[in-house]
């Protein structure tokens, strides 16, 4: 005998509100944002203006039935770009340590 269970009757369709707290690596709170969704749903939250996520995955939060404050780490966009530029400059300095001939070929 096959019994069909109506899962829609068992599902909780209520939306819940959670708070996302955006913090820098040194612990400074830069913004908060209220997000709403069904329990256990994943919600994409954009980073505050002037900030970016270390990894894209940090932009997704899971809604909880309890009112949670979820901390998400963000980096200052300007500083992040500055750090990337400095990394490139540092890499160029390291390349100049390689012995090369006049044509730029590596001397082994």
PATORKOL-219143 format. One line per 4 residues: their letters; for each residue x, y negated, z negated of N, C-alpha, C, O, CB. Coordinates in steps of 0.2 Angstrom, whole numbers. Glycine has a CB too. Example, Ala and Ser with C-alpha at 12.3 -4.5 7.8 and 13.67 -1.06 7.14 Angstrom:
as = 66/28/-39/62/22/-39/66/16/-39/71/17/-42/57/22/-45  64/11/-35/68/5/-36/64/0/-39/67/-6/-40/70/3/-29
END
This chain:
xxxx = 4/6/0/0/0/0/4/-6/0/9/-7/-4/-5/0/-6  3/-11/4/7/-17/5/3/-23/1/-3/-24/3/8/-19/12  7/-26/-3/4/-31/-7/7/-38/-5/13/-38/-5/4/-30/-15  3/-42/-3/6/-49/-1/5/-54/-6/0/-55/-9/2/-52/6
xxxx = 11/-57/-8/11/-62/-14/11/-69/-11/16/-70/-7/17/-61/-19  7/-73/-12/7/-80/-10/12/-84/-14/10/-86/-19/-1/-83/-10  18/-85/-11/23/-88/-14/21/-96/-15/24/-99/-20/30/-87/-11  17/-98/-11/16/-106/-12/12/-107/-18/13/-113/-21/12/-108/-6
xxxx = 8/-102/-21/5/-104/-27/10/-104/-33/9/-107/-38/0/-98/-28  15/-100/-32/20/-100/-37/26/-105/-37/29/-106/-42/24/-93/-37  26/-109/-31/31/-114/-31/29/-120/-34/23/-122/-34/32/-115/-23  34/-124/-37/33/-130/-40/34/-136/-35/40/-137/-33/37/-131/-46
xxxx = 29/-139/-33/30/-144/-27/31/-151/-30/31/-156/-27/24/-144/-23  32/-151/-37/33/-158/-40/40/-160/-38/45/-157/-38/33/-157/-47  41/-167/-37/47/-170/-36/50/-173/-43/47/-175/-47/47/-176/-31  57/-172/-43/60/-174/-50/65/-180/-48/68/-180/-42/64/-168/-53
xxxx = 67/-184/-53/71/-190/-52/78/-188/-55/77/-187/-61/68/-196/-54  83/-189/-52/90/-189/-55/94/-195/-54/92/-199/-49/94/-182/-53  99/-196/-58/103/-202/-57/110/-200/-54/113/-196/-58/103/-207/-63  112/-203/-49/119/-202/-47/123/-208/-49/121/-214/-48/120/-201/-39
xxxx = 129/-206/-53/133/-212/-55/140/-211/-51/143/-206/-51/135/-211/-63  141/-216/-47/148/-216/-43/153/-219/-48/153/-225/-50/147/-221/-37  159/-215/-48/164/-217/-52/171/-216/-48/171/-212/-44/165/-213/-59  176/-221/-50/182/-220/-47/186/-215/-50/185/-213/-56/186/-228/-47
xxxx = 192/-213/-48/196/-209/-51/199/-211/-58/200/-206/-62/203/-207/-47  199/-217/-59/201/-220/-66/195/-220/-71/196/-223/-76/205/-226/-66  189/-218/-68/183/-218/-73/179/-224/-73/174/-224/-76/185/-217/-80  180/-229/-68/176/-235/-68/170/-233/-64/170/-231/-59/180/-241/-64
xxxx = 164/-235/-67/157/-234/-64/157/-240/-59/157/-246/-61/152/-234/-69  155/-239/-52/155/-244/-47/147/-245/-45/146/-250/-42/159/-242/-41  143/-240/-46/136/-240/-44/132/-234/-47/135/-229/-49/135/-241/-36  126/-235/-47/121/-229/-48/116/-229/-43/114/-234/-40/118/-230/-56
xxxx = 113/-224/-42/107/-223/-37/102/-218/-40/104/-212/-42/110/-221/-30  96/-219/-39/91/-214/-41/89/-210/-35/88/-213/-30/84/-218/-44  89/-204/-36/87/-199/-30/81/-195/-33/81/-193/-39/93/-195/-28  77/-193/-28/71/-189/-29/71/-183/-25/72/-184/-19/65/-194/-29
xxxx = 68/-178/-27/67/-172/-23/65/-166/-27/64/-167/-33/74/-170/-20  63/-161/-24/61/-155/-27/66/-151/-31/72/-152/-29/58/-150/-22  65/-148/-36/70/-144/-40/74/-140/-35/71/-136/-31/66/-140/-46  80/-140/-36/85/-136/-33/87/-138/-26/90/-135/-22/83/-129/-33
xxxx = 83/-143/-23/85/-146/-17/91/-150/-16/93/-153/-21/79/-150/-14  94/-150/-11/100/-154/-10/99/-160/-6/95/-160/-1/106/-150/-6  101/-165/-9/100/-172/-6/106/-175/-4/111/-175/-8/96/-176/-11  107/-178/2/113/-182/4/112/-189/1/107/-192/3/114/-181/12
xxxx = 117/-191/-2/118/-198/-5/123/-202/-2/129/-199/-2/118/-198/-12  122/-207/1/128/-211/4/132/-215/-1/129/-217/-6/125/-216/9  138/-215/0/142/-219/-5/141/-226/-5/138/-229/0/150/-218/-3  142/-229/-10/141/-237/-11/145/-240/-5/150/-238/-3/143/-239/-18
xxxx = 143/-246/-3/146/-250/2/153/-252/-1/154/-254/-7/143/-257/3  159/-251/3/165/-252/1/169/-246/-2/175/-246/-4/166/-258/-4  165/-240/-3/168/-234/-6/167/-228/-1/162/-229/3/165/-233/-13  171/-223/-2/170/-217/2/171/-211/-2/174/-211/-7/174/-217/8
xxxx = 168/-205/0/170/-199/-4/176/-196/-2/179/-197/4/164/-194/-2  179/-193/-7/186/-189/-6/185/-184/0/189/-183/4/188/-186/-12  179/-180/-1/177/-175/4/170/-176/5/166/-178/1/179/-168/1  167/-175/11/160/-176/13/156/-172/8/150/-174/7/159/-174/20
xxxx = 158/-166/6/153/-162/2/151/-165/-5/146/-164/-7/157/-155/0  155/-170/-7/153/-174/-13/147/-178/-12/144/-181/-17/159/-178/-15  145/-179/-6/139/-183/-4/133/-180/-5/127/-183/-4/140/-186/3  133/-173/-7/127/-169/-8/126/-168/-15/130/-166/-19/127/-163/-4
xxxx = 120/-169/-18/118/-168/-25/112/-163/-25/108/-163/-21/117/-174/-29  112/-159/-30/107/-154/-31/102/-157/-36/104/-158/-42/109/-147/-33  96/-157/-35/91/-160/-39/89/-155/-45/88/-149/-44/84/-162/-35  89/-158/-51/87/-154/-57/81/-156/-59/78/-161/-59/93/-154/-62
xxxx = 77/-151/-63/71/-152/-66/71/-157/-71/67/-161/-73/68/-145/-68  77/-157/-75/79/-161/-80/81/-168/-77/84/-168/-72/84/-158/-85  80/-173/-81/83/-180/-78/90/-180/-80/92/-181/-85/79/-186/-81  94/-178/-75/102/-178/-75/105/-184/-73/102/-188/-68/104/-172/-72
xxxx = 111/-186/-76/115/-191/-73/121/-187/-70/125/-184/-74/118/-196/-79  122/-187/-64/127/-183/-60/132/-188/-58/131/-193/-54/124/-179/-54  138/-187/-60/144/-191/-58/147/-189/-52/148/-183/-51/149/-191/-64  148/-193/-47/152/-192/-41/158/-196/-40/157/-202/-41/146/-192/-35
xxxx = 163/-193/-38/169/-198/-38/169/-201/-31/168/-197/-26/176/-193/-39  171/-207/-30/172/-211/-24/178/-215/-24/181/-216/-30/166/-216/-23  181/-216/-18/187/-220/-18/186/-227/-14/181/-227/-10/192/-216/-14  189/-232/-16/189/-238/-13/191/-238/-6/196/-235/-5/193/-244/-17
xxxx = 186/-239/-1/188/-238/6/194/-242/8/198/-239/12/182/-241/10  195/-248/6/201/-252/8/207/-249/5/212/-248/8/200/-259/5  207/-247/-1/213/-244/-4/214/-237/-1/220/-235/0/212/-243/-12  209/-233/1/210/-227/4/213/-228/11/218/-224/12/203/-224/5
xxxx = 211/-233/15/214/-234/21/222/-237/20/226/-235/24/210/-240/25  223/-241/15/230/-243/13/234/-237/12/240/-237/14/229/-248/7  232/-232/8/235/-226/6/237/-222/12/243/-220/13/232/-222/1  232/-222/17/233/-218/23/239/-221/27/243/-218/30/227/-217/27
xxxx = 239/-228/27/244/-232/31/251/-231/28/256/-229/31/242/-239/31  251/-231/21/257/-230/18/260/-223/19/266/-222/19/257/-231/10  256/-218/19/258/-211/20/261/-211/27/266/-207/28/252/-206/20  258/-214/32/261/-214/39/268/-217/39/272/-215/42/256/-218/44
xxxx = 268/-223/35/275/-226/35/280/-222/32/286/-222/34/274/-233/31  278/-219/26/283/-214/23/285/-208/27/291/-207/27/279/-211/16  280/-206/31/282/-200/36/287/-203/41/291/-199/43/275/-197/39  286/-209/43/291/-211/48/298/-212/45/302/-211/49/288/-218/51
xxxx = 298/-214/39/304/-215/36/308/-208/35/314/-207/36/304/-218/29  304/-203/34/307/-196/33/309/-193/40/314/-190/40/302/-191/30  306/-195/45/308/-193/52/315/-196/54/319/-193/57/303/-195/57  316/-202/52/322/-205/53/328/-202/50/334/-203/52/322/-213/51
xxxx = 327/-198/45/333/-194/42/335/-188/46/340/-186/45/330/-192/35  331/-186/51/333/-181/55/339/-183/60/338/-189/63/327/-178/59  344/-179/61/349/-181/65/347/-181/73/345/-175/75/356/-177/64  348/-186/76/346/-186/83/351/-189/88/355/-193/85/339/-190/85
xxxx = 351/-187/94/356/-190/99/353/-196/102/348/-198/100/358/-185/104  357/-199/107/354/-205/110/348/-205/113/344/-210/114/360/-208/114  346/-199/116/340/-198/119/334/-196/114/328/-195/116/340/-192/124  335/-196/108/330/-194/103/329/-187/102/325/-185/98/324/-197/105
xxxx = 334/-182/105/333/-175/104/337/-173/97/342/-176/95/337/-171/109  334/-169/93/336/-166/87/343/-163/88/344/-159/93/331/-162/83  348/-165/84/354/-161/84/354/-156/78/353/-157/72/360/-166/82  355/-150/80/355/-144/76/361/-142/73/362/-138/69/352/-138/79
END
